[in-house]
């Protein structure tokens, strides 16, 4: 089987993702289910400070966040992106939401993927749909 073009990196953290091939399949199935095609997707696991720097530089927000998604595609329906995820925030969120680290990480990974698929979360209605989609795809992993 051809290896899917989903890559995992670390920046300023020591974190090793488990079950990479299974996660690649899950992410790709989500993309295909949403009628898009995967070209290339990078997940970069990083520290709070690294993501804060990106948040300030690119989004002009001076706050910690768990994820920043960059859509690098210029073609509708084609997924090319970089998803930066703070391992520090995932740990904190897992405690806050009484969830496991793995479940919280997977929720944030699919959240970023959904952004690349065109889903938003700025309004209450959009956020509700985003959460429904997260829950739907989390059940399928």
Helices and strands as residue ranges (DSSP letters): E 6-11, H 20-33, E 37-46, H 48-54, I 55-59, E 67-71, E 78-86, H 87-96, H 101-116, H 124-139
